[in-house]
């Protein structure tokens, strides 16, 4: 009888271990489903927005440059702890876009665009001067 009691208590302990493992699996599964559902709802809410943050570059801990799409324009913004300053507005139609609305890969580099904004060639003497 003593052997039977030990065997039964071992089986009961094994059953409890499997129950705990089952509960852990169910909890992890429910957490996964909740995360997936929340993510899908969040993505749906983002799809209806008219303002999109295209890119953000940190300059320092409290300073950054943002490129924001709003309607048919891109806004180049400077953000720091004192507020937001608009640096430039770029019309979307002036950018070389492919059929999906993305900037073409063969488009000029940022350096070339920046240089074009800073310097202009005058037709009279073909000298570059600072664009004011």
N, C-alpha and C positions, 0 to 999 in steps of 0.2 A: 504494500500500500504506500509505503514511503516513496518508492520509485515512481509510482503512478502520480503522486502529488507533485513531485519534482518535474515530471514530464509535462503535466498539465500546466504548471506555472510557467514553464519555458515556452509552451505554445501560446499562452495568454500574453506573455511579454512580447513574443514575436508578432502576434496580432496587433498589439498596441503600437509597435514600431511601424508596421505597415500602415496603420491608421494615421499616424503622425506624418509619414511620408506622403500619403494621399492628401491630407489636409494642406501640406506645404505646396504640393503640385497644384491643387485647386486655387490656392491664394495667389500663386505666381501667375496662373492662367487668367484669373480675374483681373489682376493688375495689368497684364499685357493687353487684354481686351479694352480695359478702361483707357489706357494710354493711346491705343490705336484709335479708338472712337474720338477721344479728345483732340488728337492730332488732325483727324479728318475734318472735324467741325471747325477747328482753327484755320485750316487751309481754305475752307469754303468762305470764311469771313474775310480772309485776306484777298481773295479773288475779286471782291466787289469794291475794293478800295481804289481811289483815284490818285493817291500819292504813293510813290514807290521810292524807297531808298535804294539807289542803284549801287553805290559804293561809299565806303567810309574809310578814311585813312587817318590814323592817329598821329599827330605831330608831337604831342607831349601828353602828360597825364590828364590834363584838362583842356587840351586844344586838339581840334580835328577838322578835317576837310570832308564835306559831304557832297555827293552828286545825287540830286533828287529829281525824279521825273514827276511832273505835274502837268497833265493835259498834253499839249503839243510842245512843251518846253522842258528843257533840263536846266536846273538851277544849281550853280556851283556856290556852296555856302561855307563860311568859316564859323565854327562853333567853339565857344570857350565858356568859362564860368560866368562871364558877364552877359552872354546872350548869343544871338545868331546874327551874322552879317552876310548880306548877299554880295558875292564877288562878281558874278556874271550870270547872264541868261543866254542859253543857246537854243535856237529854234530847232525842233526835231527834224524839220524838212531840210535843214542845211547839213545834216550829218549823212554820210553814206551808209544806209541801212540795207540789209538783205531782206529777203521775203518774209523771214520770221520776226522782223523788227529789231534784230540785233545789229550792232555795228559790224560792218564788214571787216574781215581779217586783213584785207589788203589796204585798209584805210591808213592814212598817215599816223605816225606815232604821236604820243602826247607831246614829246619834245618838239616835233615839227609844227604841230598846231600852236604850241606856246610861242615858238619863235615867230611864226606868222602873225600872231597877235601883237607881239612886242615890236617887230620891225616891219616896215613897208618899203617898197622900192618906188622911188619917184621917177616918172617918165622923163623928166628933163635931163637929169644928170646920172641916172642909174646908180645912185648912191643910196645906201640904207641909212635911215635915220629912225630914231626912237619914235614909235607911234604914241601919240598923246591922247 
